[in-house]
Amino acid sequence: MPDAGLPVRFGWFLVPDAADPQGLVAEGRLAERAGFDLIGIQDHPYQRRYLDTFTLLATLATATERIGLFPDVASLPLRHPAMLAKAAASVDLLSGGRFELGLGAGAFWDAIAAMGGPRRAPGEAVEATEEAIGLLRRLWSDERSVRFEGRHYRVAGVKPGPAPAHPIGIWVGAFGPRMLALIGRLADGWVPSSPYVPPERLAAAQARIDDAAAGAGRDPAAIRRLYNISGRIGPGGGGFLDGPAGQWVEQLLSLVTEAGMDTFVLWPSESPARQLELFAAEVAPALREAVAAHRGGG
């Protein structure tokens, strides 16, 4: 996927640690003041040290004013699409249309099964995600009643509502070939993480998404490409996203112009408050300038 020319955006990966709930709200407000565009929150309901992701998203919806919010990514096996549609629409309304739905097919299957969720084989996870995407969109629609009989999900006369404040995007976090093809056919965005999909693997994954989109008659450029990144801004280093701000700008610029990524969600490997400040002051504005210069031929 070449550079689609979309505005470059920046997200903050907020870890839902239950030890300091009010600190999480303060951190979300700090990310907003610093100019971040999004807050992403991982969804691991089986993690005893974490708050419930959707409860925290709803809290941030009323504690912030501008910044976008999304689960990064919601655990589909533990969140039935009918309830997920209701929760997503609710947070979108509470936030005034600032919510998008990051969606994951499932991981950590032992933990999911321990909570009573299904243990799905890879092919089943792809099927369930496809069913869920179609069902979610119907449950956000103006249909009077929704009936659906799938292999993994069934609803019998659900009345959709409330309607979300804006058309909610579905951003899928996945990296397997069948899931990448599904993203190209059906999703509004792709959310890989750098530890699982390092930069050298992005091009092949993007090509699979783009080919599937074109085969389905969709414009590949309409699919957003978000990248969860982890690293450290500071002296020394030298590896991927481990070094001074200038190195970050150079490496992220190539991900925009060559790999086609348009949004970066930061999960720092140390000193979150300080890294948030450094990224907002020294990386984000410089990268935006570098992207503008590249696109303008400067």
N, C-alpha and C positions, 0 to 999 in steps of 0.2 A: 504494500500500500504506500504510494508516494504521498508526499505532503498534500493534504486536501485543502490547506489554506484556512482551516478553522482557527478561531481564537485559542491561544494557549491558555490553559487554566491550571490552577494549583489547588490541591486538596491537602487536608491535614488528617492523618490517621489517628483517631482518638481511641485509646485503649480503655475499655469500659471497666476499669478496676474498681471494685466495690469498696475499697478501703477509704476512698475520699470522694464521695458522691458530689459534694459541693465544689470540690476542686475540678471535677470534670466539667461542670457548668462554667466555671471560671476559665478553664482552658478553651472551651468552645467559644466563649466570648472573646478571648484573646486572639484566637485564630481569625475571627471575624474582623477585629480591629486591625490586625496585621495585614489584612487584604486578601486572605485566602478565599477561594471561590466555593470550596466544598469542605464538608466534614464527612469522612467515611468511618464507620464503626463496624468492627468484626462481629460476627454473630455466632457464638458458641454457647448455647444455652446450658450445655452439660459442664461448662467450666464454673466451678463453685465460687471462684474469686471474681467473677464478672457479673455486672448488672445485666438485666434483660435489655437487649439492644433496642427494641422498639419502644420500651418505656423511656429509655434515655433519649432516643430520637424525638419523642413527643415532648420531653422536657426541654430539649434544646430548641425545638420549634417555637416555643413561647419565650425562651430566654435570649434568642437572637432575632435579628431583623432582616438581614440580607443574605447570609451565607446559605448555600445549598446543603442538603442533608441526604445521606443514603447509607443503607446497610452494605458493608463491604466484606462479604456478601451474605444475604439471608440464607439460612439453612433450610432449604426446601423440604427435606424429609421430616423436619420437626415443625413445619408451618404449613398447614393445609392451605391450598390456594384461595379457598373461600375466606378464611380468616386473614390470610396475608393481604388479599385485596381490600378487606375492610380496614386493616391496620394502616396500609399504605395510603388509602384515601383519607383516613382520619389525620395522619401526620401531614399530608399535603394540605388539607384544609386548615389545620392549626398553624401551619407555617406560611400560609398565603401563597401556596404553589411552589414551594422550594424543595420538594421531595422527589427523588428518583429511586427506583427499586433495583439495587444490586441483588442478583439472584445466583445462588450456587446449588449445584446438583447434590452436594453432600460430600463429606469427608469425615474421618475419624468414626468409622462405622461402628466400632465397639461401643463408643460413648453414645452414639445415636440410639443404638439398640438398647443400651442400658436405660434410656429414658422412654422406651416403648416405641421408638420410631422404627421404620422398616430398614432392613439391611439390603441394599440394592447392588446388584452386579453392574458393571459399567454400562452395558447396553440398556438395562432397566433404568438407570439414572438418566440416560439421554431421553428415553421415551417419556419418563415422568416429567422432565423439564419441558419437553415439547407440549405435553398435555397442559401443564401448568401455565405456560405462556398464553396459550389460546384461551384458557379459562379465565385467567386474570383480566385479559382485555375485554372479554365478554362481561365480566362482573364490574368493570368500570364503564360499561356502555349504557345506552338508554334503553336496552331491552327490558321488557316488563318482567320477564321471568326466564331464568336460565336453567336448562336441563342439559346434562352432559353425562355420558356413560363411557368412560375410558378404562384402560387396563389398570391404571393406578389411582385415578380420581373419579368420583361420581358426585353429581349434585342433582337434586330432584325438585326443580321449581324454585330455586333461590331468586329472590327479588333483589336486584342490584341496588346499591346505594349505601351511603351517600356518594354522589359523583365527586371525583377529585377536583381540586381547584384548577388543574391544568392537565394536559395529556402526559401521564407519567411514563417516563422512559424505562425500559427494562434492560439493564446492563448485566450481562452474564459473565461470571468469573469461571473460566475453564481453560484447559489447554490441550485436551485430547482431540484427535482428528475429527471424530463424529460430533463432538460438542462445538468445535470451531465451525464446522459446516452448518450446524443448527443456528449458530449466531449469525452467520451470513444470510441464512434464509429468513430468520424470524426476529432477531433481537435488535435493539436500538443502540447497543454499545457492548464493548468487550473490556473486561477488567482483569488482565493478567497481573501476576506479582513477579517482581524481578528474581526472587530466589527460585521460582519454579519455571519461569520463562525468561532466561537471561537475554541480553540484547542480541546475541548472535542467533537466537532462535526466533526472533520476532518476525523476520522477513518471511520465513516459510509458513508461520502461523497466519500472518496477514494475507498471504496469497490464498490460503485455503478459505479464509473468510470471504475474500473478494470474489473468488471463483464461485462460491456457493451463492453469494448475493447476486452476481450477474446471472447465474443460472435460474434464479428465482425472479428475475426481472426487476431487481432492486438496484439502486445506486449505491455502490460500496462506500462512497464518500458520506452518505447519510448515517453511517454507523460510527458512533464515537469510539475512540480508542484511548482508554484510560490505563495508566501504568502505576501500580503500587510499587514504590521504590523505598529502599532502606539504605542508609549510609550515614556518613559523618562529614560535616563541613569543618575543616581545620587544617593546621599545618601537617606536613608529612604525608603519609599515605601513598597514593599513587595508583591504587586499584580503582575499580568502577565505583564512582560516587564515594570516594574516600580521599579527601584532599581539600585544597582551598576552593573558595567560591568560583574562581575563574575556571578551574577544572570541571566543576559541576556544570557551569554554563556551556562549556565546550562539549561535554558528553551528552547533556540533555538536548542541545541544539541538533546533534546528529540524529537523536531519536525522533525529533520532530521532522527534520528535512529529509532523512533517509528511511526511517522506519515507520513514519506516518502516525506517531503517537501525538495526541493533542492535549492530554491532561495528565498531570503527575501528582500522585497522592503520597505524601511524605510520611514515613514512619522512621524517625531517627534512631540510630543504634546507641545513642547516648545523650544525656542532658537535654531532654525534650524542650524545655522552656528556652534554653539558649539556642538550640538548633532551630527552633521555630523563628526566633528573632533574626538569626543569621540568614536563614533561607528567605524570609520576607524582605530583608533589607538589601542583601547582596546577590542573591541568586535569581529570584523571580523577576525583578525589574530588568536586570541585565539580560536575562534570557528573552524576555519579551522584545527588548531592543534588538537583540541579535537575530531573532526570528523575523522581525519586521525588516531589518536590513537585508537579510537573505532573500526574502520574498520580493523586496523592491529592487533587488539586483545590486544593492550597495555593499 
